[in-house]
Amino acid sequence: MSAATPWLLAHSVWPTVREQQYEVAVLPWGATEAHNTHLPYATDTIQADAVAAESARLAWQAGSRVVVLPAIPFGVNTGQRDIPFCINLNPSTQAAILADIVETLARHGVRKFVVLNGHGGNDFRQILRELQPRTTILLCQAHWYTIVNPAPFFTEPGDHAGELETSVMLHLEPALVRPLSEAGPGAARSFAIGGLREGWVWAQREWSKVTDDTGVGNPAHATAERGARYFAEVTRRFGDFLHQLAQADPEAMYE
């Protein structure tokens, strides 16, 4: 498989890798957490990994040397500590992991690096701000689910295990999705204080006090067809970005 998919490091062998000069490295970063009663704990990781792989394939076909690193399956889950096996990595742990990965990539000639995030609890911006002065690699972050506006694709996209995520999983891994008749409604309670409820003040949500089924968003209208259309548009757009990034000079990034 390595000869057919040289953009996937996990599938590649040393003779393939040593012949490449990868310009961009993409690190999918997900989470391990409950997703209502119908989606698997690995949902965030599966989706980020799939978006990265397909986008890199499109960039590679356009002539850019992009490599996808093995996905990291644990994210920041400090608000889900009482939900069984929601595995938490603190942001400081993520910072240490990223520093080691970036240092390794720099030694092997990679010039640009993108964290492709698949979990709402992860935010790498401040980590990358601190890390950027210590490396020559251009550091970027993208949340795959914000690359394309979901409104035209879904009735009610939802925030967590709702229509968007369920549709994409029905497209990618239908065997891992329980029947929608078994899914909870994904009803969520709002903050009682206006500023927090309206979103211009932020505080971490205590997940088990927000939702009874761990979902936030109704999955009832989810279909594999909707997921396929959204996935195709996301990967087309992100793949084009990766191609442009690979061709760009890090010293001439502004017009």
PLY file of the C-alpha trace (Angstrom):
ply
format ascii 1.0
element vertex 255
property float x
property float y
property float z
element edge 254
property int vertex1
property int vertex2
end_header
0.00 0.00 0.00
2.90 2.39 0.61
3.66 2.76 -3.09
0.03 3.66 -3.78
-0.38 6.11 -0.87
2.97 7.84 -0.29
1.16 10.76 1.37
0.25 8.52 4.34
3.24 8.05 6.62
1.59 5.23 8.57
1.22 3.18 5.36
4.68 3.93 4.00
7.97 2.05 4.23
11.42 3.54 4.66
12.54 3.23 0.99
9.45 5.24 -0.02
9.86 7.89 2.65
13.59 8.46 2.17
13.02 9.26 -1.51
10.52 12.02 -0.79
11.02 15.67 0.04
7.81 16.40 1.90
7.01 20.10 1.93
3.97 20.00 4.25
3.18 17.70 7.17
-0.39 17.37 8.43
-1.16 16.06 11.91
-4.79 14.98 12.47
-5.71 15.46 16.11
-8.92 14.01 17.50
-10.25 12.81 20.83
-11.59 9.77 22.62
-14.98 10.58 24.09
-18.64 9.62 24.17
-20.71 10.76 21.16
-24.37 10.36 22.12
-25.50 6.73 22.13
-25.00 5.99 18.44
-21.50 7.17 17.46
-18.19 5.60 18.56
-15.70 7.13 20.97
-13.22 7.50 18.10
-15.51 9.71 15.99
-13.35 12.85 16.18
-10.18 10.96 15.31
-11.74 8.99 12.45
-13.10 12.14 10.85
-9.96 14.26 11.19
-7.82 11.41 9.88
-10.10 10.83 6.87
-10.24 14.53 5.97
-6.46 14.79 6.20
-5.89 11.67 4.07
-8.26 12.63 1.26
-7.12 16.26 1.21
-3.47 15.18 1.03
-4.32 12.79 -1.81
-5.85 15.67 -3.77
-2.84 17.89 -3.06
-0.47 15.10 -4.09
-2.34 14.62 -7.36
-1.93 18.34 -7.99
1.83 17.90 -7.66
2.47 18.83 -4.03
4.40 16.67 -1.59
2.21 16.50 1.50
2.49 13.84 4.19
-0.15 12.93 6.77
1.22 11.86 10.15
-0.54 9.21 12.26
-3.49 10.75 14.07
-3.39 11.56 17.77
-6.52 10.06 19.37
-6.65 11.95 22.68
-7.76 15.53 23.23
-8.67 18.04 25.92
-11.61 16.56 27.82
-11.41 18.33 31.16
-15.16 18.96 31.04
-16.00 15.26 30.67
-14.01 13.84 33.59
-17.04 12.05 35.06
-18.01 10.34 31.79
-16.36 6.88 31.59
-13.23 6.66 29.44
-13.34 10.17 28.03
-9.55 10.35 27.90
-8.04 13.74 28.72
-4.80 15.36 27.55
-4.12 18.71 29.17
-3.10 21.59 26.86
0.35 21.58 28.46
0.72 17.92 27.44
-0.35 18.79 23.91
2.25 21.57 23.86
5.01 19.13 24.80
3.90 16.63 22.14
3.76 19.30 19.44
7.19 20.67 20.35
8.76 17.21 19.97
6.99 16.53 16.67
7.91 19.88 15.17
11.54 19.50 16.23
11.66 16.12 14.50
10.06 17.44 11.30
12.51 20.36 11.16
15.45 17.95 11.20
14.00 16.19 8.17
13.42 19.27 6.04
9.68 19.87 6.40
8.96 23.58 5.99
5.23 23.80 6.79
3.07 22.05 9.37
-0.70 21.95 9.86
-2.59 20.59 12.86
-5.95 19.43 11.54
-8.23 19.42 14.54
-11.35 17.30 14.90
-12.40 18.02 18.49
-14.10 21.10 19.91
-12.11 20.95 23.14
-8.78 21.31 21.31
-7.40 24.73 20.43
-3.75 24.90 19.41
-3.45 28.61 18.62
-1.71 29.68 21.80
0.54 26.61 21.70
1.57 27.45 18.12
2.11 31.11 19.05
4.60 30.04 21.73
6.24 27.41 19.53
6.60 29.49 16.34
9.58 31.62 17.49
11.50 28.41 18.27
11.25 26.82 14.82
11.78 27.66 11.17
8.67 25.64 10.21
5.53 27.63 9.40
2.89 26.43 11.88
-0.85 26.38 11.09
-4.07 25.12 12.64
-7.37 24.22 10.98
-10.61 22.79 12.41
-11.92 20.50 9.68
-15.57 21.18 10.56
-15.18 24.95 10.00
-13.50 24.74 6.59
-16.88 24.82 4.84
-20.08 26.42 6.13
-22.32 23.45 7.04
-25.61 25.36 6.81
-26.33 24.56 3.12
-25.68 20.85 3.69
-27.64 20.08 6.87
-30.99 20.85 8.45
-29.46 21.26 11.92
-25.69 20.62 11.95
-25.38 20.39 15.75
-22.36 20.81 17.99
-21.47 17.26 19.07
-22.78 13.98 17.61
-25.51 15.88 15.80
-26.54 15.77 12.15
-23.17 16.89 10.76
-20.97 14.41 12.60
-23.48 11.59 12.23
-23.82 12.16 8.48
-20.06 12.19 7.97
-19.67 9.01 10.01
-22.48 7.35 8.01
-20.42 8.18 4.93
-17.01 7.15 6.33
-17.71 4.28 8.73
-21.38 3.22 8.56
-20.67 -0.07 10.33
-19.65 1.88 13.45
-22.88 3.90 13.63
-25.76 2.50 15.65
-29.29 2.85 14.20
-30.54 6.42 14.54
-33.61 5.06 16.32
-31.26 4.31 19.23
-29.76 7.81 19.33
-30.66 10.33 21.98
-32.17 13.67 20.92
-28.97 15.59 21.73
-30.90 18.21 23.67
-28.60 20.64 25.52
-29.09 23.00 28.44
-27.80 26.55 28.10
-25.90 28.67 30.60
-28.18 30.61 32.92
-26.10 33.82 32.65
-26.65 35.96 29.57
-23.08 36.64 28.52
-22.16 32.96 28.69
-25.37 31.91 26.95
-24.86 34.48 24.18
-21.25 33.42 23.66
-19.35 36.64 24.28
-18.08 35.25 27.59
-16.52 31.81 27.62
-16.42 29.17 30.35
-15.88 25.46 30.06
-19.09 23.45 29.96
-19.58 20.63 32.45
-20.78 18.09 29.95
-22.91 15.87 32.16
-24.84 18.95 33.35
-25.39 20.14 29.77
-26.66 16.93 28.14
-28.26 13.67 29.26
-27.04 11.55 26.32
-23.60 13.25 25.79
-24.83 14.66 22.47
-25.41 18.32 21.60
-27.45 18.44 18.42
-30.22 16.31 16.92
-28.93 13.54 14.60
-32.39 12.58 13.30
-31.94 14.03 9.80
-28.46 12.60 9.24
-27.79 10.67 6.01
-24.72 9.21 4.37
-25.49 11.26 1.25
-25.36 14.54 3.16
-22.15 13.44 4.82
-20.59 12.52 1.47
-21.41 15.88 -0.09
-20.02 17.80 2.88
-16.89 15.65 3.11
-16.21 16.13 -0.60
-16.44 19.90 -0.36
-14.31 20.06 2.81
-11.55 17.90 1.35
-11.62 19.74 -1.97
-11.13 23.06 -0.21
-8.55 21.82 2.30
-6.71 19.92 -0.40
-6.46 23.12 -2.43
-5.10 24.91 0.65
-2.46 22.22 1.17
-1.43 22.49 -2.47
-1.11 26.27 -2.21
0.78 25.97 1.08
3.21 23.46 -0.39
3.98 25.78 -3.29
4.35 28.90 -1.12
7.60 30.41 0.05
7.47 30.76 3.86
9.50 33.95 3.53
6.98 35.52 1.14
3.59 34.83 2.69
2.09 38.31 2.38
0.83 40.28 -0.61
0 1
1 2
2 3
3 4
4 5
5 6
6 7
7 8
8 9
9 10
10 11
11 12
12 13
13 14
14 15
15 16
16 17
17 18
18 19
19 20
20 21
21 22
22 23
23 24
24 25
25 26
26 27
27 28
28 29
29 30
30 31
31 32
32 33
33 34
34 35
35 36
36 37
37 38
38 39
39 40
40 41
41 42
42 43
43 44
44 45
45 46
46 47
47 48
48 49
49 50
50 51
51 52
52 53
53 54
54 55
55 56
56 57
57 58
58 59
59 60
60 61
61 62
62 63
63 64
64 65
65 66
66 67
67 68
68 69
69 70
70 71
71 72
72 73
73 74
74 75
75 76
76 77
77 78
78 79
79 80
80 81
81 82
82 83
83 84
84 85
85 86
86 87
87 88
88 89
89 90
90 91
91 92
92 93
93 94
94 95
95 96
96 97
97 98
98 99
99 100
100 101
101 102
102 103
103 104
104 105
105 106
106 107
107 108
108 109
109 110
110 111
111 112
112 113
113 114
114 115
115 116
116 117
117 118
118 119
119 120
120 121
121 122
122 123
123 124
124 125
125 126
126 127
127 128
128 129
129 130
130 131
131 132
132 133
133 134
134 135
135 136
136 137
137 138
138 139
139 140
140 141
141 142
142 143
143 144
144 145
145 146
146 147
147 148
148 149
149 150
150 151
151 152
152 153
153 154
154 155
155 156
156 157
157 158
158 159
159 160
160 161
161 162
162 163
163 164
164 165
165 166
166 167
167 168
168 169
169 170
170 171
171 172
172 173
173 174
174 175
175 176
176 177
177 178
178 179
179 180
180 181
181 182
182 183
183 184
184 185
185 186
186 187
187 188
188 189
189 190
190 191
191 192
192 193
193 194
194 195
195 196
196 197
197 198
198 199
199 200
200 201
201 202
202 203
203 204
204 205
205 206
206 207
207 208
208 209
209 210
210 211
211 212
212 213
213 214
214 215
215 216
216 217
217 218
218 219
219 220
220 221
221 222
222 223
223 224
224 225
225 226
226 227
227 228
228 229
229 230
230 231
231 232
232 233
233 234
234 235
235 236
236 237
237 238
238 239
239 240
240 241
241 242
242 243
243 244
244 245
245 246
246 247
247 248
248 249
249 250
250 251
251 252
252 253
253 254
